[in-house]
Amino acid sequence: MKIPQYTSTTTLMGGMRCRTVFLHSEQSMATDVPQSLGGLGEMPPPGAVLAATLASCMLSMLAFVAKRRGMELKDIRIHSACTEGSQGISGFELDICAPEDTPEEWRNIMQNTVKNCPVANALRPDITKNIRWHFTEV
């Protein structure tokens, strides 16, 4: 049986800690509820993992587009965080840092690419994604 690429199994490990195994690669990760909500807070909370997943998707899309255009992409990173409201996660703050000497044409391509990553498109439309670009010396 062929395993779909994005298949995982998540198991409650006790308390409020979960362990996820990605079946395709057998890599795993754990999450925990923050202490402020009754968890141990020893592992990243699911919201932080979701913010990191969004950032990873954006960077992966940038790498994909760069490769297709024969361009080298380096020294770029995204700091991500989620914001919460009374109904749970209400948005994401994403600070994207790229080299100051990035050509204007490539800056426009990059800015359009991150807005359309599959993870961003999978989020509810009312979830805000505040994207700030920083073209600075690395």
C-alpha positions in Angstrom: 0.0 0.0 0.0 1.4 3.4 -1.0 1.3 6.0 1.8 0.2 9.5 0.8 2.9 12.1 1.2 1.2 14.1 3.9 0.0 11.3 6.2 0.8 11.3 9.9 -0.4 9.7 13.1 -0.8 11.7 16.3 -1.0 10.0 19.7 -1.8 11.4 23.1 1.2 10.6 25.2 -0.3 11.6 28.5 -1.2 14.8 30.2 -1.6 17.2 27.3 1.4 16.1 25.3 1.0 14.6 21.8 3.5 12.9 19.5 3.1 13.0 15.8 4.9 10.5 13.4 5.1 11.4 9.8 4.5 8.0 8.1 6.4 8.8 4.9 9.7 9.6 6.6 9.1 8.2 10.1 10.3 11.5 11.6 8.4 12.6 14.7 7.7 15.7 16.8 5.9 16.4 20.0 3.7 19.2 21.1 2.5 20.3 24.6 -0.1 22.7 25.9 1.4 25.9 27.5 1.6 26.0 31.3 -0.9 28.9 31.3 -3.5 26.5 30.0 -2.6 23.6 32.3 0.0 21.8 30.2 3.7 21.3 31.1 4.8 23.7 28.4 7.9 21.7 27.7 7.3 21.3 24.0 6.1 23.7 21.4 2.4 24.3 21.5 0.3 23.4 18.4 -0.2 27.1 17.5 3.6 27.6 17.3 3.9 24.5 15.2 1.2 25.9 12.9 3.0 29.2 12.6 6.3 27.4 11.8 4.4 25.2 9.2 3.2 28.4 7.5 6.7 29.9 7.4 8.2 26.6 6.2 5.6 26.4 3.4 6.4 30.0 2.4 10.1 29.3 2.3 9.6 26.0 0.4 7.5 27.8 -2.2 10.2 30.5 -2.6 12.8 27.7 -3.1 10.5 26.0 -5.6 10.0 29.1 -7.6 13.7 30.1 -7.5 14.7 26.6 -8.7 12.2 26.8 -11.6 13.6 30.2 -12.6 17.2 29.1 -12.3 17.8 31.6 -9.4 19.8 31.0 -6.2 17.9 31.6 -3.0 20.1 32.0 0.1 20.3 33.9 3.4 16.5 34.1 3.9 14.6 33.4 7.0 11.1 33.9 8.5 10.4 34.6 12.1 6.8 33.4 12.8 4.3 33.7 15.6 0.6 33.2 16.1 -1.8 35.6 17.8 -4.7 34.3 19.8 -8.1 35.8 20.5 -11.1 34.5 22.4 -11.9 32.0 19.7 -8.3 30.6 19.4 -5.8 31.5 16.8 -6.7 34.7 15.1 -3.6 35.5 13.0 0.0 35.1 12.2 2.9 37.6 12.4 5.6 36.8 9.8 8.8 38.7 9.5 10.7 37.7 6.4 14.4 38.7 6.3 16.2 38.6 2.9 19.5 40.1 1.6 19.6 43.8 1.0 21.0 43.3 -2.5 17.9 41.2 -3.7 17.0 42.6 -7.1 13.7 44.5 -7.3 12.2 42.0 -9.8 13.0 39.1 -7.5 11.6 41.0 -4.5 8.2 41.3 -6.3 8.2 37.6 -7.2 9.0 36.6 -3.6 6.3 38.8 -2.2 3.7 37.4 -4.5 4.9 33.8 -3.9 4.6 33.8 -0.1 1.0 35.1 -0.3 -0.1 32.0 -2.2 1.5 29.1 -0.4 -0.7 26.1 0.1 -0.8 26.3 3.9 -1.8 30.0 3.8 -4.6 29.1 1.3 -5.8 26.3 3.6 -6.4 28.7 6.6 -9.7 30.3 7.2 -10.1 33.6 5.3 -10.6 35.5 8.6 -7.2 34.4 9.9 -4.9 37.3 9.3 -1.4 36.9 7.9 0.7 40.0 8.6 3.7 39.7 6.4 6.6 42.2 6.9 9.6 42.2 4.6 13.1 43.2 5.8 15.7 43.5 3.1 18.8 44.0 5.2 22.5 43.1 5.4 22.8 39.4 6.5 
